[in-house]
Amino acid sequence: MYPLRAYGEMISDAGRFDAYANAIARAVRPGDVVLEIGCGPGVFALLARRAGAARVYAIESDDVVHLAKQLATANGLAEGIKFLQSDSRRTELPERVNVIVSDIRGTLPLFEHAIPSMEDARRRFLAPGGILIPQRDTLKAALAEADVYYSSLTSPWGGSLQGLDLSSSLSVILNEKHTVIFKREQLLSEPQNWCVLDYAAGVQKQAAANLSFRVVRPGVAHGLCLWFETQLFEDIGYSSGPDGASTIYGQAFLPWLEPVNVVEGQEIQVELHADLVGDDYVWRWNTRIDIPGSKARHFQQSTFQGANFAPHSLHRRAAGFVPALSETGEADRWLLQAMDGKASLQEIAQEAAKLFPKLFSGWDEAFRRAAELSGKYSR
């Protein structure tokens, strides 16, 4: 769940917020039915209602949806807005809608289950001829010079500290995707479009491209800078890239295993992949750097390598693994089965403390776990 401060930062991002406000004002017609997925405090839902929507469905999985209801009432817009605390993919609506609004991106649109959620909403909720906001996101990439940031990543692990060798951690930190704020002058190549997400036509949850960059000035390259440009509705949109004003998104940085001196006109090939695995994306960036008069450099990198999974953790996720619940799992199963609509949380916790004394030193510890499960799964 985002803290309220984070939602305030989203609202304060004028480039993003004004563009969404203008798109909603232009796209929503009097009498329309509108859906917002991932509504947060519901500001876009309020704008849709003010634009003339007859009914607005605002879906949000976190508790901030209750603040959204308060804001709707405070602005005299509560009538006609139905707030639903749920995952949109597990929600049913009584009707199709004319407009769907969302901003459930992270640094990039390829973020957690944003793409499957938007595709599900388009398929199940959008009326024929309906409008999606955003309509299209274009993902862009460029070579980047990031000496200060790269040094901040590597310097804690690159040398010895009190006689300790920490360098084996370098490969982990350099196989992660980072969020950075770049300036235009840090780019060492012209930006390239590497993926277009056309939401109205339907999009896949993975992306891949073979990119060829030509260095435009001499410098030291440290990796790839990634961002997106969005078309919200018609000619209304904005960019999260280093060319414009800073946005809440920043840019993604995929570092190389070591800095590389580059010269103007040099060719660099990158095979870039983003694949949704489980709850988030695994990124792969395989780089070939042709160096005149010398052997080409190759970097094969992946956020899977940066995840630093323990072998036993991977083994437990293998298709052929035969799982058996631990004592903690047994306790959770018992707690969930006890939530049958007949006993209070206090009664459940008191009994759990007796049954699992090694896990719960008292009923209050059992109560905290029971309350956590109840908040997540109870009706």
ABEGO torsion letter per residue (X at the ends): XBBAAAAAAAAABAAAAAAAAAAAAAABBBGBBBBBBGAEAGAAAAAAAAAGBABBBBBBABAAAAAAAAAAAAAGAABGBBBBBBBAAABBBABBBABBBBBABBABABBEAAAAAAAAAAAAABBBGBBBOBABBBBBBBBBBBAAAAAAAAAAAABBBGGBBAAAAAAAAAABBBBBBBBAAABABBBBBABBBBAAAEBBABBBBBBBBBBABBEBBAEBBBBBBBBABEABBBBABAABBBBAAEBBBBBBABBBBBBBGBBBBBBBBBBBBEABBBBBBBBBBBBBGBBBBBBBBBAAAAAGBBAAAAAAABAABBBBBBAAAAAAAAAAAABAGABBAAAAAAAAAAABAAABABAAAAAAAAAAAAAAABX
